[in-house]
Amino acid sequence: MIEVKQYIQEIGRKARDASREVARSRTAAKDEALQLMAAAIARDTEGLLAANALDVTKAQKEGLDEALIDRLTLTTKSIKGMVEGLRQIADLPDPIGEIDGLHYRPSGIQVGRMRVPLGVVGIIYEARPNVTADAAGLCLKAGNAAILRGGSEAIHSNKAIAACVREGLRLSGLPEAAVQVIETTDRAAVGYLVKMSEFVDVIVPRGGKGLIERIAQEARVPVIKHLHGVCHVYIDAFADIDKGIRIADNAKTQRYGTCNTMETLLVHEAIANEVLKKLATLYLAKGVELRGDKRARAVVPAMIEATEEDWTTEYLAPILSVRIVDSLDAAIDHINNYGSHHTDAIVTRDIVHAQRFLAEVDSSSVMVNASTRFADGFEYGLGAEIGISTDKIHARGPVGLEGLTSQKYIVLGDGHIRG
Amino acid sequence: MIEVKQYIQEIGRKARDASREVARSRTAAKDEALQLMAAAIARDTEGLLAANALDVTKAQKEGLDEALIDRLTLTTKSIKGMVEGLRQIADLPDPIGEIDGLHYRPSGIQVGRMRVPLGVVGIIYEARPNVTADAAGLCLKAGNAAILRGGSEAIHSNKAIAACVREGLRLSGLPEAAVQVIETTDRAAVGYLVKMSEFVDVIVPRGGKGLIERIAQEARVPVIKHLHGVCHVYIDAFADIDKGIRIADNAKTQRYGTCNTMETLLVHEAIANEVLKKLATLYLAKGVELRGDKRARAVVPAMIEATEEDWTTEYLAPILSVRIVDSLDAAIDHINNYGSHHTDAIVTRDIVHAQRFLAEVDSSSVMVNASTRFADGFEYGLGAEIGISTDKIHARGPVGLEGLTSQKYIVLGDGHIRG
């Protein structure tokens, strides 16, 4: 235990030192490092596949579940995806040093804000080796040092990717400690990492709700949390019915396993009969299980009965809960009370309803006449994302480069003193 | 204990409900409430002074220290200050609902960000009754519900102010639970408050370093921390000497007890002889005790020897530590290693040095040719401040209305679905 603690502290100390060097690195040096990392990964595809095979074989031998093994497995295509991802990050504008709103005050000083790195970012994630490259790239571009702790099932894959990342850093003259992968699988390492506030500025956990809640519970360092997505589509009385159906279909069935997938459909009673009958045909044809409240079941008898628990459940599966509501207020109340403050959409032509929904639904993304599936860093134009924050402070919604930075005040004077 | 817990949970529940109502309140209603609170306080000046006298008498009887009694004591003038403060907050533009950067994406959706309240803000502070009015006003204007917990020494004063605040809320039709003052002096109340993440979105502690560290340690709710200010002025080799002297004098002696007061002076060796001799005369005439490193003492023998501890100490008193450095790099390293990341200034005419200092000093406010005393919400034009954050995430530096808000993404489409 003491050894693990010392090991993590040593990583922290090195990260803090490296972070200062990365913070003042030129854009060109960071972009070169990203391109060289990408090149190293592309060149070493065979080596990465071999390292990954060790992890996959072990996981299979241990009988780990199929979804985990699926996320764990690298392919030539997914490695190409990592390479592309790093190149895209290199092409993004550098957020660091940007000065906003510099203006004169009556005292004669100029005051503005400068965008700066956070410092040291700790990323804790599950057995998805591609996160190692993505997270390294995003943290570096935002001028931070990164400490990465991936799931122990992916340890060989992560070490192999880390070697490519280090090569890129070294060849571009940046400190290798700018990205460090924790190479012990001892779980105590996470406990030390999230408490090391002298060396770590923020922790970003990526993974299931359980992982994130555990980390938030233990952490002494601020955590950017991405909890679960219980997302809603509300089809209003004044909706264009065809658009409502199209959006509700897409929000549920385009992909079942993502956090921005709709889990509960709310329909206004005035149009419920037509909308639910049409949608039920669509959903049932695609094998979606429907769980309705009493009124919804009266319209679509094929629905099974929804329990109180259904309204707060993120299914991540072809299951949908359905409720008929009497009013916009009832819809907003349902979403604020049962939802997870992730992403919610209204379908309506009534601008007052749209405005109220936008203002009053307390979620990180709120949409009018669009599918919840759009809640995504790429779709929003952030270029990349490290996660979707359901927190209210700091970053909210998809977190890209900007969420990995901070702003400090700058003041310019000419000998000004306070009177 | 169980009763205190229930009491705090009840306050939390009411605050959550009220926060939804406040969040959707019109600007005019919030401003009216602020004006009515101000009017109630002005009208009840005698009553507030009487309530405050109870607190002050008790504090004197218990032999509490003079500085505390000074902060605790209300006067006609300080009550007028509260009234003015609330009116100023009413006059500030409403930050809520502001939409930034709405733009079309290639998919056809429009994406932007809307400024929204945080929800429920818990403010924990020491025996300064005026914070009760300030904090209530700022939280309300930013669309939040507030839970206020002031020092137990000020309990009668706080209750009296709270009554005026409630009157303003009631008369303007806003929920009275929009601002609740915790009326028990049981210390356990704070412990429950900072862990109640279902009802509280952020905690802002205002007070000494000890209070804030204790709260950050215990909290499960995110905390906007205002730790201490170990602020520096660095007089560069390329400084205008007169401006350097003027700034160093002002930064130390304009007020000794504020967090943006300079505690350590760094001087480049090339100009140290002239600068330190002139400044020493000034400081010693004002009764400032000087503590220098070896080289500084060689120039000014009246300095006593600075210990390692001096470099990290916030004196809040007429004491200054002084160090001679060989280079800009040495100055930046000293500040980043020993400072508290609050406010630091360089005096120089060299633009490259100024740019490097701005970029590389890792503090919430970084200044060129201006006194550290400018680090203040009013001086920065925020209109008011609830504190100065030394955190890197969310709000950094002086925290005004914007720091009490968040931004959510909004998406507008016309039946758009993801392909």
Interface residues (C-beta under 8 A of the other chain):
Chain A: R20 A23 R24 G97 H103 R105 S107 I109 V111 M114 V116 L118 G119 D201 V202 A216 Q217 R220 P222 I224 D240 D242 K243 R246 I247 D249 N250 A251 Q254 N336 A345 V347 R356 L358 A359 E360 D362 S363 S364 S365 V366 M367 V368 N369 A370 S371 R373 F374 A375 E379 Y380 G381 D391 K392 I393 H394 R396 G397 P398 S406 Q407 K408 Y409 I410 V411 L412 G413 D414 G415 H416 I417 R418
Chain B: R20 A23 R24 G97 H103 R105 S107 I109 V111 M114 V116 L118 G119 D201 V202 A216 Q217 R220 P222 I224 D240 D242 K243 R246 I247 D249 N250 A251 Q254 N336 A345 V347 R356 L358 A359 E360 D362 S363 S364 S365 V366 M367 V368 N369 A370 S371 R373 F374 A375 E379 Y380 G381 D391 K392 I393 H394 R396 G397 P398 S406 Q407 K408 Y409 I410 V411 L412 G413 D414 G415 H416 I417 R418
